[in-house]
């Protein structure tokens, strides 16, 4: 089994090196105002990108790179749009360990791409995420974006622990804009006052400020679900061997084959790209290795384990090839095994030829510790066909039972082949 590690590496390496881009139709608007139609490499940007790859034709071998120095905006059709912004960006901390006792009004001057959240006839809402924090910007028609400010600081009260003071300046900013475009809507003022500094609440407020339910909300916000479920089954081939100071180490290994039933859920880092996926897998599996060895003096050892386990596996899945109808992926994860039932049998002695069983030196109380919980790393490779069928091969690193003072240690490792059916997956 240990030989599988370099084998998995050899299989996965070409896909790491040759992983293709995720080009989608879109266009770039240059600083001169020219509109260039083509395809843009749509990535899972955790932070706002500072550059993109663009091809005027998907068949081009080498893409052009556009940055805030060469592009005024870019749009990935039906998914996302970004606009160049040059100006103030707040730098005050909002995490608890970053707060100070003074109001932090620090800012930097920078040029970045703002991600459009929602756009309408009156105002547009943008988002900017960097390593520091998430910020939101708003622009009125004919005007440039302005940051919606949100600050926190500590207050020192005598005889009491420090408290956190919040300055929700963004509420007053939005209310002033609402008065301009919806002067008679008093309910909107109250809604803004209750709004949190999150995209969901700010989007709702902007939609009402625009007074048009046909806002140009990006389709990606509701196009694909952020998660999907699956059910499946497979076959588990396990291999076992002993180490330590005991007779069973003479037996090189024992194997068993058993069915596996599993269910799980996938969470997409970006539901439109679907390259990086966080998977939670639950499965029910079993092993039943049998060790038999006949010694030269006719005495024999028989050892068997029947184990049933419920396994929780958090995993990270990455699609190296990410086509619309075919995907090839690799997984790293961990198995947390909760043992539901264990039966151990050990007989050592001279067999009764007539009855065909062991009677001499029967040891039902074999000094063997049954662990109710074990952990093991795991790796997978697999393919997804038509966004519905997921077929994979999994390697499960060794787990073990321990005996008294390390004398009896049984190691278990496995290869698992399975097929899942995916629910809720959509074409990208």
Buried (B, 14 or more C-beta within 10 A) or exposed (E): BEEBEEEBEEBBEEBEEEBEBBBBBBBBBBEEEEEBEBBBBBBBBEEBBBEBBBBBEEEEEEBBEBEBEBBBBBBBBEBBBBBBBEBEBBBBBBEEEEBEEEEBEEBEEBEBBBBBBBBBBBBBBBBBEBEBBBBBBBBBEEEEBBBBBBBBBBEEEEEEEEEEEEBBEBBBBBBEBBBEBBEEBEEBBEBBEEBEBEBEBBBBBBBBBBBEEEBBBBEBBEEBBEBBBBEBBBBBBBBBBBBBEBBBEEBEEBBBEBEBEBBBBBBBBBBBBBBBBBBBBEBBBBBBBBBEBEEEEEBBBBBBBBBBBEBBBEBEBBBBBBEEEEBBBBBEBBBBBEBEEBEBBBBBBBBEEEEEEBEEEEBEEBEBEEEEEBEBEBBBBBBBEEBEEBBBBBBBBBBBBBBEEEEBBBBBBBBBBBBBEBEEBEEB
